[in-house]
Amino acid sequence: MTTANGGIDEQAEEEAADWDILLKEAPDDAELYARFEQWRASREANAIAWAAIQQTGDLIGRMSPTHRAQWEPFTRDPQGAVRYPTLRRKRWTIRVAAVAGACAVVVLGVGLTDWRGIGADYVTKAGETRTFTLADGTRIFLAPRSALKLAYQPGQRGVELRYGEGYFEVKHDPARPFSVAVDGVTVRDIGTAFDVAESDSGVRVAVAEGEVAVQSSHGLIRSLKQGEAAAVKLETGAIVGASTTPLIGGWRYNQLSLQDAPMAEAIDRLRPFYRGKIVVVGRGLSKVSVTGFYRLDDPVATLKLMAEQQKVRVTELTPWLVLVTAF
């Protein structure tokens, strides 16, 4: 269980720190490992506390040594502190390191700009949206954590979505067609308003008005009309139909509409609007789907709402770090 303020159960946290120490000191002790597994399975709070400590260790392990001075002081004993027995001192170090790790996430992850934004004409930060109108009358809405570069030429109008998501209200001009390029995928306007989003797995296109032609890096082409959507797989170039909702580009109004969407996808849609880091532990999200209308201006509250009546736990460890556990 978690505490009333959303933190991790203190007793479970202390016990998890103890187990972390014992298992590292005796990694080949089968009897000890069996007792640990029994402890972890005995309470949900134990599983959550253990996952949090392991995730923190992974985060700290991936940090660049150049930033060590920013977080390492927090893991040292305070000057003049009473010297506890070895196990209690190590546990204290692990728990304080967890706080330092959360702070380091902000220093190393949240505050850094994606290198793909270098040279872009428009860039947005977490939680920030921008709207601008080009000289030809085309209106572009840029979602949080996105970057876009203009690539206009005499015979055509083009933009490159470096990363993130954008909504385009195109001023149609047959003599100068408008296109959006992202990850080898090209979306060509045929008089329309449409949304384009980039992710690790591919590109998602949804049409609010008119029609577009979607072409993958493998040369495959598919036409999409109003109310239709498609996902382009980066590895294969396949263009497959995707479910959509009446609220295409709803993020412009801080609204998210989902229809039987996997929980993992829903979390990915929330990440750009959260100014910290959302960490997922466990494989249970693959069994969970989400349907409904949600607010994007309070991502943590929305996460907790999505998790209700599901076997999913949302724990706000700090104002910049949220742990989602699903087993």
N, C-alpha and C positions, 0 to 999 in steps of 0.2 A: 504494500500500500504506500501511498504518498502522504505527506503531511498536509495540513489544512491549507497551507500557502502554496502547495504545488511542489514542494521540495521532496527529496528522497528521505525515506524513513531513516532516522538517525541510527537506531540500533542495527538495522540491516546494513547501513553504510559502514559502521565500525566493524561488523562481522565480515563484510566483504573485503575490507582492507586487511583484516587478519588472515583470511583465506588466501589473498593475493600473496602475502608474505610467505606463508607456510608452503604453498605450492611451488613458489620460486626457489625456496630453499631445499625442497625435497621433490623434484619433478618426477622421479621414478617410483615414488611410494604409491603403489596401487591401492592400498588400504586407505591412505589419506585421501586419495582422489575419489574413492567411493563415498567416503564420509562427506566430502565437499559436494558431490552431486546430490546426495541426500539432503544436505542443507539447502542447496539452491532450489530444489524442487519442492521444498516444504512450504514456502510462502512466495507469493507473487512479489512482495517487497524485496525479498532476497535476490530474485532473478533480475529485477530492475536495478538494484544497487550494484550487483556484479557487472551487469552490462555497462552501466555508467562508468565504473572504474576502468574497465577494459577499454572502452571507447576513449576515455581521457588519456590512457597510456598510449594508444595508437596515435592520437593527435599530437601529443608531446614528442613521440618518436619521429614524426614526420617534419618537425619544425627545423628550420635552417639554423645552424650554429651561429650565424651572424646576428640572430635575435636573442641569443641565449641570455644576454645581460638584462633583457626586459622582463623575463619571467623567472629566472633562476633564483633571484634573491628571495622570492616568496616561498621557496622550498627549504630555506635554511631555518634552523632554530633561532628564535628571537634572542638578542643579546641578554644574558643573565637569566634565561629561562631555566626552570628546574629540569634536570636530566632524568627522563623517564627510563624505565627498563627498555631493553632493545625493541621488543615487539610493539610497545606503545609508541616509542619514538618513530619507528618505521611507519606505523599506521598514521601518525600525525603528519608525517611527510607526504604520504600518499594522498591524504585528504586535502592538505594545503596545495599539493601539486594539482589536484583536480580543479581548484579555484584558479590557480595560475594557468592551467591549460585552457580553461574557458576564456580567461583574459587574453591569452596568446592567440586564440582563434580570432578575436577582434583585431589584434595588431597585425596578424599575418594573413588572415583570410578576408575579413570584411572590408578592411581599409584599402586593399590593393585593387587597382584597376586592371581589368582583363587586358593582356597585351594586344589582343586583337582589335582593341579600340584605338590603338595608336594610328594616327592619320585619319581617323574618322571625322566627319563633319559634325555629327551629333552623337552625344554619349549621355546616357542616364545612369544614375546610381541606384542602389537598392531603395525601393519605396518611392522613387521619383519618376514622373511621367512628363513628357514634353509634347507640345503640339506646334507645328509650324506649317506655313503655306509657301510653296515654291513659286517661282516667278510665273510659271504657266498656269497657276491656279490649283494645282494638285495639293491636297491637304494630307499631311502625314502625322500620325499619332505614334509616339515611341514609348513602349512599355518600360518598366524598371529594368535595370541591368541589361541595357541594350546599346548597340552602336550601329550607326548607319553612315555610309559614305555616298555622296552624290557622284554620278558618272554620266552627266549629260554630254551629248555630242550633237553636232549639227543635224544629223538625220534621225536621231532617236533619243529618248529620255530613259535613263536608267539609274537605279540606286542599288547599292550593295548592302545587304543586312549582314553585318559582320557577326553579330550574335544577338540573341534575345528575340524580341517580338515587335512587330509593327502593324498598324492598321492604315490602309491606304484608300483615300477617296480621290480617285484619279479624274483629272480633267481630260476627257477623251479627245484625242487628236490623231486621226488615221494616218496623217502625213508624218507624225512623229510618235510612234508607238511607245508606251511606257512599260518597263519591265523591272522586276525585282530579282536580284541574284543572291542566292544564299547556299553555301555548301555544295556548289555544283548544280543546284536546282535553279531553273529560271521560271518565273511566273510572269506571263504576258497579259496585259490588260486588254479587254475587249469592251471598254466602257463600263466601269464597275467600281465597287467598294469591296475590299477584301482584307483578310487578316493573314499574316504569314508569321510563323513561329519556328525558331531553330531550337533543336535539342540534341543531346548526345546520340540519340538513335536515328534522327532524321529531321525532316521538315514537315510541318503541318500547315495546310492551306485551307481556309474556309471563306466562302463567298457570301457576302451580305446582299449585294446588288449586282445585277448584270452577269458577266461571264469572264472567265480567265482560261488560259491555256497553260498547263503545267508541264514542264519538260525536265526530266531527270538527267543526270550526268551520263547515263547510259543511252540517251537518245529517245527514251520512251516519252510519249506525249499523251496527256489526258485533258479533256475539256471539263470544266466545272461550271455549273450554273448556280443561280441564286438558291441559297439554302443547302448547297452541297459542300462537302469537305473531302479532303484526301490527305493521306500520309505518304511521304516519299522515304523509303528505306535507304539509308546512306550506303550500306554494304552492297545491296543488290540493284539499287536504282528502281526497284519496283514501286509503282504508284497504286496504292490500294485505297478504296473508299473508306471513309471514317465517319463515325457518328458525329452529329453536330446538334446544336440547340438553337432556338430562336434568338438567343442573345450572343451573336457573333461579335467579338470585340468588346464584350461587356466590361473588360478590365478598364476601359477608358472612364467608366463611371464607378470604379471600385466594386464591380460585381462579377461573380464567377458562377457560371451555370454549368452543371455537370449532369450527365445522363449515363448511369451505369459505368462510370469511369473507375479504373483501378485506383486504389488508395495511393499507390506510389505515384501515379500520374497526377493525382490531385495535389499531392505534396509538392511535386515539381512545379506545378502551376502557382503555388503559394510562395516558393522560395524567393523569387525576385522582389516580392513585396515585403519581405522580412529583412530587417537591417542586421541580422546576425546569421547564425548557422543552424540549420535543422539537420540533426543526425538521426538516422534510422538504424535500429538494431533489431535483428530477428528477420525471419522469412515469412511471417504471418500476413504481411501486406498483400501478398499474391492472392490471398483468399478473400480479400475485402474489396467491395466496390462501393462507390459513392454516387448518390443522386440528390440534386437539390440546387437551390440558389444560395450563395454564400457571399459574405462581405470580404473584401480584400484589404481594407484599411486597418484591420486588426487580425493579422495572420494567426497569432497564437490562439485567440478566442475561436477563430474559425477551425483551426486544427482540433481543438478540444470538442467543438460541436460535431465535427466529422467523426471523431472517435467514440462519441456516445453510442451505446448499445452495440459496440463492436469490441472485439477482443484486442483493443489497441489502447495503449497508455501514452498520454502526452505529459511530459514533465518539463517545466520551465526551470532549468538549472540556474540560469542567470538571465538578465535582460537581453543577452546576446546569444544564448545557447539553449536550444530546445531539443530534448531527447524524445524520440518516438519509438516505443518498444511494441513489438507484435510477435507473439510466439504461437 
